[in-house]
Amino acid sequence: MRGLVTLRRQSDLDRVFQSGAWQRRPEVAVGCVLRDDTDEPRVAFVAGRRVGKAVRRNRARRRLREAYRLMAGRVRAGADIVLVAREATCDADFRRLQLSLESALTHAGLLGEAGADDR
């Protein structure tokens, strides 16, 4: 099983934060920029100090990572995506977190139908 392709360079993150289209939900904020290629989508998981101390921020990132992983096979190719944890990320029911993330990705035009490789 392959892992997720992540955004690693600060310049890529800055591009999404400065010029990306944002969808905000109580549990998660999703920013995206479309690239001019058909490579796999790249994603970053961010949790600021507003979420809480380190343990809470790490938990928020883990929950976002798992919710995204469950639908990663349906995400449009050629996108840079930043998932930002919010204060409600840790406390929300996991199914509600999944639905919020799915809703945000759908409204951003990044989520397609389930493919054959959807696991």
C-alpha positions in Angstrom: 0.0 0.0 0.0 1.4 3.4 -1.0 1.4 6.4 1.4 0.0 9.8 0.8 1.9 12.3 -1.3 2.4 15.3 0.9 3.3 18.9 0.4 6.8 19.4 1.8 8.1 22.8 0.6 7.1 26.0 2.4 6.7 27.7 -1.0 4.0 25.2 -2.0 2.2 25.7 1.3 2.5 29.5 1.0 1.0 29.3 -2.5 -2.1 27.5 -1.2 -2.5 29.9 1.8 -2.1 33.0 -0.4 -3.9 32.2 -3.6 -5.9 29.0 -2.8 -9.7 28.6 -2.8 -10.9 27.9 0.7 -13.8 25.9 2.0 -14.4 26.3 5.7 -16.4 24.0 7.9 -16.6 23.9 11.8 -14.4 20.8 11.9 -11.9 21.6 9.0 -10.8 24.2 6.6 -9.7 23.0 3.1 -7.5 25.1 0.8 -6.6 24.0 -2.7 -4.7 25.1 -5.8 -4.8 23.2 -9.0 -1.5 22.5 -10.7 -0.9 22.1 -14.5 -0.1 18.4 -14.3 -1.9 15.1 -13.8 0.2 13.9 -10.9 -1.3 12.6 -7.7 -2.8 15.1 -5.4 -0.5 16.4 -2.7 -1.8 17.2 0.7 -0.6 18.9 3.9 -2.2 18.6 7.4 -1.9 21.7 9.6 -2.9 22.4 13.1 -2.1 25.7 14.7 -1.8 26.6 18.4 -5.4 27.7 18.5 -6.3 23.9 18.4 -4.5 23.3 21.7 -1.3 22.0 23.1 0.9 19.6 21.2 -0.9 16.4 22.1 -4.2 17.9 20.9 -2.7 19.3 17.7 -1.1 15.9 16.9 -4.4 14.1 17.5 -6.2 16.6 15.2 -3.7 16.0 12.4 -4.0 12.2 12.8 -7.8 12.4 12.6 -7.6 14.6 9.5 -5.0 12.2 7.9 -7.2 9.2 8.5 -10.4 10.9 7.2 -8.5 12.0 4.1 -7.0 8.6 3.6 -10.4 7.0 3.4 -11.4 9.1 0.4 -7.9 9.7 -1.2 -8.7 7.5 -4.1 -11.5 9.8 -5.2 -9.5 13.1 -5.0 -8.8 14.8 -8.3 -5.3 14.6 -9.7 -3.1 17.7 -10.0 -4.2 19.4 -6.8 -2.3 20.8 -3.9 -4.5 20.6 -0.8 -4.0 21.9 2.7 -6.3 20.6 5.5 -6.3 22.9 8.5 -7.5 21.5 11.8 -9.9 23.7 13.8 -10.9 23.6 17.5 -13.7 21.2 16.8 -11.6 18.7 14.9 -10.6 16.7 18.0 -14.1 16.8 19.7 -16.3 16.0 16.6 -17.5 12.5 16.0 -15.3 10.9 13.4 -18.2 10.3 11.0 -19.1 14.0 11.2 -15.4 14.9 10.5 -15.5 12.7 7.4 -18.7 14.3 6.2 -17.4 17.8 6.7 -14.2 16.9 4.8 -16.1 15.3 2.0 -18.5 18.3 1.8 -15.5 20.7 1.6 -13.7 18.7 -1.0 -16.9 18.3 -3.1 -17.6 22.0 -3.0 -14.0 22.7 -4.0 -14.5 20.5 -7.1 -11.8 18.0 -5.9 -13.9 14.9 -5.2 -15.0 12.5 -7.9 -16.8 9.2 -7.8 -15.3 6.2 -6.2 -12.7 4.6 -8.4 -11.7 1.0 -8.8 -8.6 1.6 -6.6 -10.7 3.2 -3.8 -9.7 1.2 -0.6 
